């Protein structure tokens, strides 16, 4: 925690980080596209997609000092539906409209993905 962080802020950031780590372990699809025109690189993009039906709960929460800073350590239990991952990653890979919706997430924080 920094000087201006509340315990709730730290708890929230830690929980979000735990969810991100579970998503990465559950399944990520990485795709790269390289376009060359007239022997010159015109476009080079790397995409990473994660899709999961995730149920996560906090099992244990510990607060302690690390040096002069207060820190939180959260243990979580996660249930991952892998069939959902496979369906969504296939949909992302093959449907350009879904890829566009994912790109829009950078500017619009609450886009909706199609149902499985």
NORJO-V583064 format. One record per backbone hydrogen bond with DSSP energy under -1.0 kcal/mol. NH is the residue of the N-H (numbers start at 0). CO is the residue of the C=O. Records with the same first field share a line. If there is no record, write none. Layout:
NH=CO  CO
//
This chain:
4=1
9=5
10=6
11=7
12=8
13=9
14=10
15=11
16=12
17=13
18=14
19=15
20=16
21=17
22=18
23=19
24=20
25=21
26=22
28=48
30=46
32=44
34=42
36=39
39=36
41=34
42=34
44=32
46=30
48=28
54=78
56=76
58=74
59=74
61=72
63=70
65=68
68=65
70=63
72=61
74=59
76=56
78=54
80=52
84=80
85=81
86=82
87=83
88=84
89=85
90=86
91=87
92=88
93=89
94=90
98=94
99=95
100=96
101=97
102=98
103=99
104=101
105=102
106=103
107=103
//
